[in-house]
Amino acid sequence: MIEKTRSIVLYSLPYKDNLSIVYLLTEKRGKLSCFLPVSRSKKTVIKSNMFQPLSILNLEIDFQIKKDIHRIKEAQIDTPLNQIPYHPIKLSLAQFLAEFIYKAVHEHEQSLNLFHFIEHAIQILDLSEKSVANFHLVFLFKLSAYLGFYPNIDHYADNTYFDLINGIYTDKTPFHNHYLKAKESKVLHDILQLTFDNLHEYPLSREERQQIISILFEYYRLHLTGFPEIKSFEVLKMLF
């Protein structure tokens, strides 16, 4: 059956000479894989260059319940992105975030709140005229809320530990190795106070930023079974 749905592009890979597979987060069906026809003709109905990381599109998809890969019948740009495709730093961020979303969100996990959060974040990244060096940190923490394991900061106080397994602050050393010491726990608490509006106001050194992203990766691995390596992170490390 043909379904119309707004979609966020995560990534694509070549499949055959005239076909690619594109991975999407859709408003109606969650994460989907679709065949994308590839053509160099100017008359082609579907322009493959629209399918860049984090592009927001209106798609007509031939959705077949018993199939793993569906077919895109029509595609139009829903929300034009003016900076991300042409800004090297924002493009690298988009590639990283798109890969992260793909690996963190389960197949067919439909959530309007999740879709709209990501859509809103993309628009903020695209329009921002201030530093976006901390954008991915704020995004990944906020994303964890939609996946069900946002850190609980209710019991934060000086010299407390953050328990990465249980996602809480505690004044006692946890009975496992997956926790942050007091100094790291305070930095984590400070980062959790940031929003997309004020993230540029919290200066971090390259080392501090790397430390926080390492904590985030460990946190996701503890809460998402089999969470894999993020390959595009190596590019981001060079930028930030």
C-alpha positions as CSV (number, residue, x, y, z in Angstrom):
1,M,0.0,0.0,0.0
2,I,1.1,3.5,-0.7
3,E,1.7,5.7,2.4
4,K,2.6,9.3,2.6
5,T,4.9,10.2,5.5
6,R,7.4,12.9,6.6
7,S,10.8,11.4,6.9
8,I,14.3,12.2,8.2
9,V,17.1,10.7,6.2
10,L,19.7,8.8,8.2
11,Y,22.0,7.4,5.6
12,S,22.2,5.6,2.3
13,L,24.5,3.0,0.7
14,P,24.8,1.7,-2.9
15,Y,23.0,-1.5,-3.7
16,K,23.1,-1.8,-7.5
17,D,24.1,0.5,-10.4
18,N,20.7,2.1,-10.5
19,L,19.6,1.5,-6.9
20,S,20.6,2.5,-3.3
21,I,19.2,1.6,0.0
22,V,18.2,4.6,2.2
23,Y,17.6,4.4,5.9
24,L,14.9,6.7,7.3
25,L,13.2,7.7,10.4
26,T,9.6,8.2,9.4
27,E,6.8,10.0,11.2
28,K,4.3,7.1,10.7
29,R,6.4,3.9,10.7
30,G,9.5,4.7,12.8
31,K,12.7,3.5,11.2
32,L,12.5,2.1,7.7
33,S,14.8,0.8,4.9
34,C,13.8,1.7,1.4
35,F,15.1,1.2,-2.1
36,L,16.0,4.5,-3.8
37,P,16.2,4.6,-7.6
38,V,19.4,6.3,-8.7
39,S,19.4,8.2,-12.0
40,R,21.6,10.9,-13.6
41,S,18.8,12.0,-15.8
42,K,17.5,15.6,-15.2
43,K,14.0,14.3,-15.8
44,T,14.1,11.7,-13.0
45,V,11.2,12.1,-10.5
46,I,13.2,11.3,-7.4
47,K,16.4,13.3,-7.0
48,S,18.9,11.2,-5.0
49,N,20.8,14.4,-3.9
50,M,17.8,15.2,-1.7
51,F,18.7,12.2,0.5
52,Q,21.5,13.8,2.6
53,P,22.0,13.1,6.3
54,L,19.2,14.7,8.4
55,S,17.3,16.0,5.3
56,I,13.5,16.3,6.1
57,L,11.4,15.0,3.3
58,N,7.8,14.2,2.3
59,L,7.8,10.7,0.8
60,E,5.3,8.4,-0.8
61,I,6.4,4.9,0.1
62,D,5.1,1.6,-1.2
63,F,5.0,-0.1,2.3
64,Q,4.8,-3.9,2.3
65,I,4.3,-5.3,5.8
66,K,6.0,-8.6,5.0
67,K,9.0,-7.0,3.5
68,D,12.1,-5.6,5.2
69,I,12.9,-3.1,2.4
70,H,10.2,-0.9,0.8
71,R,10.1,1.3,-2.2
72,I,10.1,5.1,-2.5
73,K,7.6,6.2,-5.2
74,E,7.8,10.0,-4.8
75,A,9.9,12.5,-2.8
76,Q,9.8,16.2,-2.0
77,I,11.7,18.4,0.3
78,D,9.6,19.2,3.4
79,T,11.9,21.6,5.3
80,P,14.8,23.1,3.3
81,L,18.1,23.1,5.1
82,N,20.1,26.2,4.3
83,Q,23.4,25.6,6.2
84,I,23.8,21.9,7.2
85,P,24.6,20.6,3.6
86,Y,27.2,23.4,3.0
87,H,28.7,24.1,6.4
88,P,31.6,21.6,7.0
89,I,31.2,21.5,10.8
90,K,27.4,21.2,10.7
91,L,27.6,18.6,8.0
92,S,29.9,16.5,10.1
93,L,27.6,16.9,13.1
94,A,24.7,15.8,10.9
95,Q,26.5,12.7,9.7
96,F,27.4,11.8,13.3
97,L,23.9,12.4,14.6
98,A,22.2,10.5,11.7
99,E,24.4,7.5,12.3
100,F,23.8,7.6,16.1
101,I,20.1,7.8,15.6
102,Y,20.1,4.9,13.2
103,K,22.0,2.7,15.7
104,A,20.1,3.8,18.8
105,V,16.5,3.7,17.6
106,H,15.0,0.2,17.1
107,E,13.5,-0.9,13.8
108,H,9.8,0.1,13.4
109,E,9.9,2.0,16.8
110,Q,7.3,4.6,16.0
111,S,7.2,7.6,18.2
112,L,5.8,11.0,17.2
113,N,7.5,12.7,20.1
114,L,10.9,11.2,19.1
115,F,10.4,12.3,15.5
116,H,9.4,15.8,16.4
117,F,12.2,16.2,18.9
118,I,14.8,15.2,16.2
119,E,13.1,17.4,13.6
120,H,13.2,20.4,16.0
121,A,16.8,19.8,16.8
122,I,17.8,19.6,13.1
123,Q,16.1,23.0,12.5
124,I,18.0,24.5,15.5
125,L,21.3,23.2,14.2
126,D,20.6,24.5,10.7
127,L,19.7,28.0,11.8
128,S,22.2,28.5,14.7
129,E,24.7,31.3,14.2
130,K,26.5,30.6,17.5
131,S,29.0,27.8,18.4
132,V,27.6,24.3,18.0
133,A,30.6,22.6,19.6
134,N,28.4,21.2,22.4
135,F,25.4,20.5,20.2
136,H,25.9,16.7,20.0
137,L,26.4,16.4,23.8
138,V,23.1,18.2,24.5
139,F,21.3,16.2,21.7
140,L,22.5,12.8,22.9
141,F,21.4,13.4,26.5
142,K,18.0,14.7,25.4
143,L,17.6,11.7,23.0
144,S,18.1,9.3,25.9
145,A,14.8,10.7,27.4
146,Y,12.9,9.5,24.3
147,L,14.6,6.1,24.5
148,G,13.7,5.7,28.2
149,F,16.9,6.2,30.2
150,Y,17.4,9.9,30.7
151,P,19.7,10.5,33.8
152,N,17.8,11.2,37.1
153,I,19.4,14.2,38.8
154,D,16.9,14.5,41.7
155,H,19.4,13.4,44.3
156,Y,22.4,15.3,43.0
157,A,24.6,17.0,45.6
158,D,28.3,17.9,45.9
159,N,30.5,14.8,46.2
160,T,27.9,12.3,44.9
161,Y,28.5,9.6,42.4
162,F,26.6,9.1,39.2
163,D,25.6,5.4,38.8
164,L,25.7,4.8,35.0
165,I,23.8,1.5,35.2
166,N,20.8,2.8,37.2
167,G,21.0,6.4,35.9
168,I,20.9,8.1,39.3
169,Y,23.1,10.1,41.7
170,T,24.0,8.4,44.9
171,D,26.1,9.4,48.0
172,K,27.5,5.8,48.2
173,T,30.0,4.1,45.9
174,P,28.0,1.7,43.7
175,F,28.8,-2.0,43.9
176,H,30.1,-2.1,40.3
177,N,32.6,-0.3,38.2
178,H,30.2,1.7,36.0
179,Y,30.0,5.0,37.8
180,L,31.5,8.5,37.8
181,K,33.5,10.0,40.6
182,A,32.5,13.2,42.2
183,K,34.3,15.6,39.8
184,E,33.0,13.8,36.7
185,S,29.5,13.6,38.2
186,K,29.4,17.4,38.7
187,V,30.5,18.0,35.1
188,L,27.7,15.6,33.9
189,H,25.2,17.5,36.1
190,D,26.3,20.8,34.6
191,I,25.9,19.5,31.0
192,L,22.4,18.3,31.8
193,Q,21.5,21.9,32.6
194,L,22.2,23.0,29.1
195,T,19.6,23.5,26.4
196,F,19.9,24.1,22.7
197,D,19.5,27.8,23.5
198,N,22.4,28.2,25.9
199,L,24.8,25.4,24.9
200,H,27.3,27.9,23.6
201,E,27.6,29.5,27.0
202,Y,29.4,26.5,28.6
203,P,33.0,26.4,27.4
204,L,34.7,23.0,27.3
205,S,38.2,22.0,26.3
206,R,38.8,19.3,23.7
207,E,39.8,16.9,26.5
208,E,36.6,17.7,28.5
209,R,34.4,17.2,25.5
210,Q,36.1,13.9,24.6
211,Q,35.6,12.8,28.2
212,I,31.9,13.6,28.2
213,I,31.3,11.8,24.9
214,S,33.1,8.8,26.2
215,I,30.8,8.8,29.2
216,L,27.8,9.1,26.9
217,F,28.9,6.2,24.7
218,E,29.3,4.0,27.8
219,Y,25.9,5.1,29.1
220,Y,24.2,4.2,25.8
221,R,26.1,0.8,25.7
222,L,24.8,0.0,29.2
223,H,21.2,0.8,28.3
224,L,21.0,-0.4,24.7
225,T,22.1,-4.1,24.3
226,G,24.7,-4.5,21.5
227,F,25.0,-0.7,20.8
228,P,27.8,-0.6,18.2
229,E,30.7,1.7,17.4
230,I,29.9,5.0,15.8
231,K,32.2,5.2,12.8
232,S,31.6,8.9,12.0
233,F,32.8,9.9,15.5
234,E,36.4,9.9,14.3
235,V,35.7,12.9,12.1
236,L,34.0,14.7,14.9
237,K,36.9,14.1,17.2
238,M,39.2,16.0,14.8
239,L,36.8,19.0,14.7
240,F,36.0,19.3,18.5
